[in-house]
């Protein structure tokens, strides 16, 4: 069945049953029922944090696939050139690899729903606190965390469902939800309006958070890290650098070293580099519904159908001593040869594995110190401060086992300082939800000229590895292509007559 016919059938079913769709976040949590004490507010806010990792009912069904972070990483990373699909799958993650998106795909529908459920929850807490007035330091910390979560969640929405700011700040963004009493039917704000709301919330959150509760909760530094990332996407170089400096100079975080880096991700909550992570515990072992399940398997733990791509590994291959290889694991046979699935070498990804020794468990890191050095380096490289940008790269490389390969102010042969920054960023932040956005915001085409199941209708023998292929769908996606972003989910389109669809 073709995708187009499938879409028509599903759309017809949605129209015939649209009165039964659950299209708005709903919760028993209201300002009338919320206990306006520190304990009550803390419990309500903890509920918002849990929504990033819980399996939440959507349209009457609780699915092991439906978890905010699982969908976030798949929608971002599986559409990039860092991860290759090993075989055809019925999981909607397939649409990220093929970039044959539809408004009815289950992963974007759930992600949209759960994002606004999180925003609705923190709006409830914000309204309760601000109606109460007279807050103490502990309550202000919780209020600041709410503003951060609202900013962070809106930012992820606008990155996935709207053009990058650098393409067109006046393009349709996403729906801003900044109060509980807003009408259900609402137009999309522009990209610029969404970014300004994110900045305002992050700044407000930073001003309130003065009692940090640990890396599993938002903090002043997490808000600064978000602001640095937002301004990087806007190409406001001075503000990118200013907020990166504030995090780096806060004294609260240190880069992991060649000896401690291997334990960074399995021990994210306590790691010296972690600014903010979503904490999972042993009760959150989701098995084959975990984030790790699609990209890693110890033989029994997951599906293990997606691997580190050939182009990423080629970028890293000159330095086998780079400790970042720790999170790319070749599956080898008895003779030491790398096993293949459908002709694709199996290089598993372990950044979401082995917390407490469990191959399915991790506490995914949303912000960490290395990113701030990279944000600052990119902003400096774009501000004609190439030597300073390379100094920041040297700090990272020295802490990844490459002290003998510092740049010392000179980019590698054949590259500009900015290109060196982009390469370092790709290696350092691989599989952490950055690569797709980094490519498109910098107006670069996404090139996946390696064999994989993103090449729908082709065989491995169709690829001539001696030259860059041309003329095949999905090998190169132009940075201006409509499929660089996702469709607004059909639920929103059907229930909100003011919303416009992406082309």
Residue, then its C-alpha position, 0 to 999 in steps of 0.5 A: x500500500x502506498x503512503x498516499x493511499x494509507x494517508x487517505x484511509x487514515x484521514x478518512x477514519x480520523x474524520x469519521x471518529x474525530x469527535x472521540x479524539x483526545x486532542x487537548x492535554x487534560x489533567x486532574x491538576x488545577x489551581x483549585x485542587x493544587x495544594x499551595x505549599x512547598x510540598x504540594x507544589x513540589x509534587x505537582x512539579x515532579x509530575x511534570x518532570x515525570x511526563x518526560x519519561x512516563x508512558x502516558x495514555x494517548x487516545x485511550x491507549x498506553x503504548x510502550x513506544x509512547x514516551x516523550x524522550x524516546x520520540x524526541x531522540x528518534x524524531x531528531x537523531x533518526x532523521x540525521x546522518x549519524x544513525x543508519x536504519x538497518x531494516x524495514x520497520x513498522x515503528x513510526x520511527x521509519x518516517x524519520x529515516x525515510x523523511x516521508x512524513x505524514x500528519x497522521x504518524x503516531x510518533x509526532x502525534x504523541x509528541x505534540x500531545x505530551x509536549x502540551x500536556x507538560x506545558x499545561x501542567x507547569x502553567x497550572x503550577x505557575x498560575x497557582x504560585x503567582x495567584x498565591x503571592x509572597x513566595x519564599x526562596x524554595x517556592x521561587x526555585x520551583x517556580x523558576x523550574x516551571x518557567x525553564x520546563x515551559x521554555x525547553x518544551x516550546x523550544x523542542x516543539x519549534x525545532x521539530x515543527x517549524x523552519x529554523x530561525x536562520x531560514x525565516x524568523x517570520x515563518x509559522x512556528x508552533x502554538x504558544x501556550x503561556x496561560x491556562x485561560x487561552x482559547x483552544x483554537x489558536x494560531x501558530x505564533x511566528x518562529x521569532x515570537x516563539x523564540x522570544x517567549x522561550x528567551x523570556x521564560x528562560x530568563x525569568x526562570x534563571x532569575x528565580x532559581x537560586x536553590x539548586x536541587x541536583x542535575x535531575x532538576x532545572x537550575x539557573x545554569x540549565x536556563x543559561x545553557x538553554x539560552x546559549x543554545x537558543x541564541x546559537x540557533x538565532x546566530x546572536x553570537x555575543x549572547x551565545x558566548x555570554x551565556x556559555x561563559x556564565x555556565x562555564x565560569x559558574x564553577x559548578x561543572x567540570x569536563x570529564x577526562x579520558x578516565x571519567x568520560x566512559x562513566x559520564x552517561x551511565x552515571x549522568x545524575x552524578x557526573x561532573x559534566x551534567x547540567x540537566x538530565x531526566x532521571x530514570x531509576x531501576x523501576x523505569x526499565x522499559x525493556x524493548x520500549x526504552x530509548x536504548x532498545x532500537x540502537x543497542x542490544x546485548x543479545x537479549x535487551x533490545x531490537x538493535x536495528x539502528x547503528x552508528x552511520x558510516x559517515x560519522x565513523x569515517x569522521x572519527x576513524x583517524x583517532x582510535x584513541x579518542x575515548x568517544x569511541x566508547x559509545x560506539x560498539x562493533x558487534x563482531x563474529x568469532x573471527x573478529x569481523x564486524x557483523x552486518x545486517x542487510x549489508x550494513x555494519x553493526x555498530x551499536x550506540x551505547x549512550x543510553x545504556x548501562x546505568x546500574x549495569x542495565x543495558x536498557x537504562x540511562x538518565x538522558x542528558x539534556x544539557x552538559x558542559x561540553x556543549x557550552x564550549x562548542x556553542x561558544x566555539x561556533x559563535x567565536x568562529x562566526x565572529x572572526x575569532x578563529x584562534x579562540x574558537x580552536x582553543x575551546x576545541x582543544x579544551x574538549x579534545x584534551x579531555x577526550x584523549x586527544x591532547x597530542x592532537x591539539x589545534x593550537x590556533x591552526x585548523x586542520x589542513x583543508x578545513x576552516x576553523x568553523x568547519x573544525x567546530x562543526x566536526x567536533x560538535x558532531x563527534x562530541x554530541x552524536x546521538x544526543x539530539x543535536x545533529x539534524x538541527x545543526x545541519x539545517x540551521x547552518x543551511x547545509x544539505x543532509x547527505x546520507x550517501x551510505x547504504x541503509x534503509x533510508x534509501x527506499x527502493x534501492x539495494x546496496x549494489x545500487x550505490x557506487x561508493x567510489x563517488x557521491x551518488x546523485x539522483x536517488x531520493x533520500x541520499x541528499x535532502x536540501x536544507x530548504x526541503x519541506x521534509x526537513x521539518x515534520x507536519x503539524x499532527x492531524x489531531x491539532x489540524x482537525x480540532x483547531x481551525x486556526x492552525x496552518x499545516x506545513x507544506 
